Amino acid sequence: MEWYLFALLAPAFWAMNNVFMKFLITNKFKSYYSTIATISSIDAIYALIIALLVPIKFSFPFTVIAVLAGLLPFTAFWFYSKAILTEEVSRVTTLFQLIPLFVMFLSVVFLNEVLEVQQYIGIGVVVLAATLISYRKSFGKTFSGAVKFMLPFSLLIATYTIVDKFLLESMQFWSVFFWNILGTFCGTLLLLSRPSLRRKWTTTVLSAGKKILFTAFVGEGLYITGTVCSLVALSLIEAPLASSFFALQPFYVFFYVLFLSLFLPSILKEEISKATFSLKIFAIALMLVGTWLII
């Protein structure tokens, strides 16, 4: 398969995971610590299953770097959980457009990838789309509170992307994936070393019920699938190019959320007034134009 097929599949699966996370964080877990401990534990189970199916190699110092890199999404998820409790999931994921912006600059510094003029124009269009989607007239012409959380989130994920691109030059993508997940899980174990957090997580898991845990397991399966697709794409093409495709995630989220709001509002309900609908369509159109210019 061509690289762009994997690059298009990654945000499609991540977008579905975003909808799952919005439901779980807002309605069930309502805590970063409980959520990250649950999903990283599930991710570790998936990683162990994969390790039984494909060979995972240890290569010093790259394995150590991959484990440490796994702490970046672990930290970034704190900012994401705060953002998703503040704002609609479709608005939050549109702010993922900031990630390619950071990837572009970091790739120049660390990967020596120089961009063309039209790509810099594309970055500007993408940032404009991300800013526009965060604008909330109903809040007295202020910007969404999610922005202050999504800026550090985007920088951390962009750094994670650059590190993984570096690692993929020396390691097979399955190995990078496994050691990344192990690093995230180590961060979770460090959190759970605190008795108060461990008790809180245990109480949350026991009270969640089998259906909620199954929902979390399915949601993380989607995340894992998207992550593997992203690593395959990164192993085949330059980081800025792959990242710009990953930025199509809001496009998928918009339609997932629209479907749920219209047909399954008991699961997820978001504002879909005519004005809001028009704003999101225009912002997504800008996003696509900016992504095209970047590519």
C-alpha positions as CSV (number, residue, x, y, z in Angstrom):
1,M,0.0,0.0,0.0
2,E,1.1,3.6,-0.6
3,W,2.2,5.8,2.3
4,Y,-0.8,8.2,1.9
5,L,-3.3,5.4,2.5
6,F,-1.8,4.8,5.9
7,A,-1.6,8.6,6.5
8,L,-5.3,8.9,5.7
9,L,-6.3,5.9,7.8
10,A,-4.4,7.2,10.9
11,P,-6.6,10.3,11.6
12,A,-9.8,8.3,10.7
13,F,-9.1,5.9,13.5
14,W,-7.9,8.6,15.9
15,A,-11.0,10.6,15.2
16,M,-13.2,7.7,16.3
17,N,-11.1,7.4,19.4
18,N,-11.6,11.1,20.1
19,V,-15.4,10.5,20.2
20,F,-14.9,7.6,22.6
21,M,-12.7,9.6,24.8
22,K,-15.1,12.6,24.9
23,F,-17.8,10.2,26.1
24,L,-15.6,8.5,28.7
25,I,-14.0,11.6,30.1
26,T,-17.1,13.7,30.2
27,N,-19.6,11.1,31.4
28,K,-17.7,8.4,33.3
29,F,-14.1,9.0,34.4
30,K,-14.0,12.8,34.7
31,S,-10.4,12.7,35.8
32,Y,-7.1,12.8,34.0
33,Y,-5.5,10.3,36.4
34,S,-8.2,7.7,36.2
35,T,-8.5,8.0,32.4
36,I,-4.7,7.9,31.6
37,A,-4.2,4.9,34.0
38,T,-7.1,3.0,32.4
39,I,-6.2,3.7,28.7
40,S,-2.4,3.2,29.1
41,S,-3.1,-0.1,30.9
42,I,-5.3,-1.1,27.9
43,D,-2.6,0.0,25.5
44,A,0.0,-2.1,27.3
45,I,-2.3,-5.2,26.8
46,Y,-2.5,-4.4,23.1
47,A,1.3,-4.0,23.0
48,L,1.9,-7.3,24.7
49,I,-0.4,-9.0,22.2
50,I,1.5,-7.5,19.3
51,A,4.8,-8.5,20.9
52,L,3.6,-12.1,20.8
53,L,2.8,-11.8,17.1
54,V,5.7,-9.8,15.7
55,P,9.4,-9.6,16.7
56,I,10.3,-6.7,18.9
57,K,14.0,-5.7,18.9
58,F,16.1,-4.0,21.6
59,S,18.6,-1.6,20.1
60,F,20.6,0.7,22.4
61,P,20.4,3.7,22.6
62,F,17.3,3.9,20.3
63,T,15.2,1.7,22.6
64,V,15.9,3.9,25.6
65,I,15.0,7.0,23.5
66,A,11.7,5.3,22.4
67,V,10.8,4.5,26.0
68,L,11.4,8.1,27.0
69,A,9.5,9.4,24.0
70,G,6.5,7.4,25.3
71,L,6.3,9.9,28.2
72,L,5.5,12.7,25.8
73,P,2.0,11.6,24.9
74,F,1.5,10.6,28.5
75,T,2.2,14.2,29.5
76,A,0.3,15.6,26.5
77,F,-2.9,13.7,27.5
78,W,-3.2,15.8,30.6
79,F,-3.6,18.9,28.5
80,Y,-6.0,17.1,26.1
81,S,-8.2,15.9,28.9
82,K,-8.5,19.4,30.2
83,A,-9.3,20.8,26.8
84,I,-12.0,18.1,26.1
85,L,-13.7,19.0,29.4
86,T,-13.7,22.6,28.4
87,E,-14.9,22.4,24.8
88,E,-16.7,20.4,22.2
89,V,-14.7,17.5,20.8
90,S,-15.0,18.8,17.2
91,R,-13.6,22.1,18.2
92,V,-10.8,20.6,20.3
93,T,-9.7,18.2,17.5
94,T,-9.6,21.1,15.0
95,L,-6.9,22.6,17.2
96,F,-4.8,19.6,16.3
97,Q,-4.0,21.7,13.3
98,L,-1.4,23.3,15.5
99,I,0.6,20.1,15.4
100,P,1.8,20.3,11.8
101,L,2.8,23.9,12.5
102,F,5.2,22.8,15.2
103,V,6.3,19.7,13.2
104,M,7.3,22.0,10.3
105,F,9.6,24.1,12.4
106,L,11.0,21.2,14.4
107,S,11.7,19.2,11.3
108,V,13.8,22.1,9.9
109,V,15.9,22.3,13.1
110,F,16.3,18.6,13.9
111,L,15.8,16.8,10.6
112,N,17.1,19.5,8.2
113,E,13.9,19.5,6.1
114,V,13.6,22.9,4.4
115,L,10.2,23.9,3.2
116,E,8.9,25.7,0.1
117,V,7.2,29.0,0.2
118,Q,3.7,27.6,-0.6
119,Q,4.1,25.2,2.4
120,Y,4.7,28.2,4.7
121,I,1.6,29.8,3.2
122,G,-0.3,26.6,4.0
123,I,0.9,26.7,7.6
124,G,-0.6,30.2,7.9
125,V,-4.0,29.0,6.5
126,V,-4.0,26.0,8.8
127,V,-3.4,28.3,11.9
128,L,-6.1,30.6,10.7
129,A,-8.5,27.7,10.5
130,A,-7.6,26.5,14.0
131,T,-8.1,30.0,15.3
132,L,-11.4,30.5,13.6
133,I,-12.9,27.2,14.9
134,S,-12.0,28.2,18.5
135,Y,-13.9,31.5,18.2
136,R,-17.0,31.6,20.3
137,K,-19.3,34.5,19.8
138,S,-21.7,33.3,22.5
139,F,-19.0,33.8,25.1
140,G,-18.8,37.5,24.5
141,K,-16.4,37.4,21.6
142,T,-13.7,35.4,23.5
143,F,-11.7,32.5,22.3
144,S,-12.2,28.9,23.5
145,G,-10.5,28.0,26.7
146,A,-9.3,24.9,25.0
147,V,-6.6,26.9,23.2
148,K,-4.4,27.3,26.3
149,F,-4.4,23.5,26.7
150,M,-4.0,22.6,23.1
151,L,-0.9,24.7,22.5
152,P,1.3,22.7,24.9
153,F,-0.4,19.5,23.8
154,S,0.4,20.2,20.2
155,L,4.0,21.0,20.9
156,L,4.5,17.8,22.9
157,I,2.9,15.7,20.2
158,A,4.9,17.4,17.5
159,T,8.1,16.7,19.4
160,Y,6.9,13.1,19.8
161,T,6.4,12.9,16.0
162,I,9.9,14.2,15.3
163,V,11.5,11.8,17.8
164,D,9.7,8.8,16.3
165,K,10.7,9.9,12.8
166,F,14.3,9.9,13.9
167,L,13.9,6.4,15.5
168,L,12.3,5.0,12.4
169,E,15.5,5.6,10.6
170,S,17.1,2.9,12.8
171,M,14.2,0.8,14.1
172,Q,11.3,-1.1,12.6
173,F,7.9,0.6,13.3
174,W,6.6,-2.3,15.4
175,S,9.5,-1.9,17.8
176,V,9.1,1.8,18.0
177,F,5.4,1.3,18.8
178,F,6.1,-1.3,21.5
179,W,8.8,0.8,23.3
180,N,6.7,4.0,23.1
181,I,3.7,2.2,24.7
182,L,6.0,0.8,27.4
183,G,7.3,4.3,28.2
184,T,3.7,5.6,28.5
185,F,2.9,2.7,30.8
186,C,6.0,3.4,33.0
187,G,4.6,6.9,33.5
188,T,1.3,5.4,34.6
189,L,3.1,3.1,37.1
190,L,4.8,6.2,38.5
191,L,1.5,7.9,39.0
192,L,0.0,4.8,40.6
193,S,2.8,4.6,43.1
194,R,1.0,7.3,45.0
195,P,-1.6,5.5,47.2
196,S,-4.2,8.3,46.9
197,L,-4.2,8.1,43.1
198,R,-4.1,4.3,43.1
199,R,-7.2,4.2,45.4
200,K,-9.0,6.7,43.2
201,W,-8.2,4.7,40.0
202,T,-9.3,1.4,41.6
203,T,-12.6,2.9,42.8
204,T,-13.2,4.3,39.3
205,V,-12.5,1.1,37.5
206,L,-14.6,-1.0,39.9
207,S,-17.6,1.4,39.6
208,A,-17.3,1.8,35.8
209,G,-18.8,-1.6,35.0
210,K,-18.0,-4.0,32.2
211,K,-19.7,-2.1,29.5
212,I,-17.7,1.1,30.2
213,L,-14.4,-0.9,30.3
214,F,-15.3,-2.6,27.1
215,T,-16.0,0.8,25.5
216,A,-12.6,2.0,26.6
217,F,-11.0,-1.2,25.3
218,V,-12.6,-0.7,21.9
219,G,-11.7,3.0,21.8
220,E,-8.1,2.3,22.5
221,G,-8.1,-0.4,19.9
222,L,-9.0,2.3,17.4
223,Y,-6.2,4.5,18.8
224,I,-3.7,1.7,18.5
225,T,-4.7,1.0,14.9
226,G,-4.3,4.7,14.0
227,T,-1.0,4.9,15.8
228,V,0.4,1.9,13.9
229,C,-0.8,3.4,10.6
230,S,0.9,6.7,11.5
231,L,4.2,5.0,12.2
232,V,4.0,3.1,8.9
233,A,3.4,6.5,7.1
234,L,6.2,8.2,9.0
235,S,8.6,5.3,8.0
236,L,7.8,5.9,4.3
237,I,7.7,9.7,4.0
238,E,9.0,13.0,5.6
239,A,7.5,14.0,8.9
240,P,5.9,17.3,7.8
241,L,4.2,15.6,4.9
242,A,2.8,12.8,7.1
243,S,1.8,15.2,9.8
244,S,-0.2,17.3,7.4
245,F,-2.2,14.3,6.5
246,F,-2.7,13.4,10.2
247,A,-4.2,16.9,10.6
248,L,-7.2,15.8,8.7
249,Q,-8.5,14.3,11.9
250,P,-11.1,17.2,12.5
251,F,-12.6,16.4,9.1
252,Y,-13.4,12.9,10.3
253,V,-14.5,14.0,13.8
254,F,-16.9,16.5,12.4
255,F,-18.9,13.9,10.5
256,Y,-18.7,11.3,13.4
257,V,-20.0,13.9,15.9
258,L,-22.7,15.2,13.4
259,F,-23.9,11.6,13.0
260,L,-24.1,10.9,16.7
261,S,-25.7,14.3,17.5
262,L,-28.4,13.7,14.9
263,F,-29.1,10.0,15.4
264,L,-27.7,9.0,18.8
265,P,-27.8,12.1,21.0
266,S,-27.9,10.0,24.1
267,I,-24.3,9.1,23.4
268,L,-22.9,12.4,22.3
269,K,-24.7,15.8,21.7
270,E,-23.0,18.9,20.4
271,E,-24.3,22.2,19.2
272,I,-25.2,21.9,15.5
273,S,-27.1,25.2,14.8
274,K,-26.9,26.6,11.3
275,A,-24.3,29.2,12.2
276,T,-22.2,26.7,14.0
277,F,-22.5,24.2,11.1
278,S,-21.4,26.9,8.6
279,L,-18.5,28.0,10.8
280,K,-17.2,24.4,11.1
281,I,-17.6,23.7,7.4
282,F,-15.7,26.9,6.5
283,A,-12.9,26.2,9.0
284,I,-12.6,22.6,7.7
285,A,-12.5,23.9,4.1
286,L,-9.6,26.3,5.1
287,M,-7.9,23.4,6.8
288,L,-8.1,21.3,3.6
289,V,-6.7,24.2,1.6
290,G,-3.9,24.7,4.0
291,T,-3.1,21.0,4.0
292,W,-3.1,20.9,0.2
293,L,-0.6,23.9,0.1
294,I,1.6,22.2,2.7
295,I,1.7,18.9,0.7
